[in-house]
Amino acid sequence: MAYQFDFLPVLQNGDLLLRGALFTLELTAIGTLFGVSLGIIGAVVRAWNIRPFAALFGLYVELIRNTPFLVQLFFIFFGLPGLGLHISEWQASVLAMVINLGAYSTEIIRAGIQAIPKGQLEAASALAMSRFEAFRHVVLQPALAKVWPALSSQIIIVMLGSAVCSQIATEELSFFANFIQSRNFRAFETYALTTLIYLCMALLIRQLLNWVGRRYLTRSR
């Protein structure tokens, strides 16, 4: 018997999918803000070998880049309560995304910083620029411009990886997709539509990040 496609039961729960998508975007926005900020700090520390923090950031990067995101999430949500630190599903998801993106962005941004010629810093000093001005305009901005495509791709990867946060009952998109499928048993239709939503979110975020790069990094150089 041929399979009869029926998207109506899924579309009837479109409000739940929209709620999950918006929550996923919220997680991504917060994770990106703090994750990239952590990455900038780690990149500067590692690129300029600021001791003893360079070694600590190096250990942190290797630990996160060589362990699964799901294990990191479980450690935060299930492991930390063993130490007396109880956090909600939302807090655990955000913390896991920040820590994960922070490690990867540390290495991405570090590559950009190390590509900046040291002579540019000497030129900035000759122009009587303050250390903060030199760091912002001569080091950080050009470095981010160089690695922005790679950093944008990593942000999207983290957004897509947030789907595993449903494993701790975080109410993001995949959580509601699983919930809907368990009620209507239309697995193909449910996950086909969910896949399309993830694709649209990834394309939307990429376009937004491309605009940010052109507006604040490349064009102002």
Buried (B, 14 or more C-beta within 10 A) or exposed (E): EEEEEEEEBBEEBEEBBEBBBEBBBEBBEBBBEBBBBBBBBBBBBBBEEEEEBBEEBBEBBEEBEEEEBBEBBBBBBEEBEEEEEEBEBBEBBBBBBBBBBBBBBBBBBBBBBEEBEEEBBEEBEEEEBEEEEBBEBBBBBBBBBBBBBBBBBBBBBBBBBBBBBBBBEBBBBBBBBBBBBEEBEBEEBBBBBBEEBBEEBBEEBBEEBBEEBEEEBBEEE
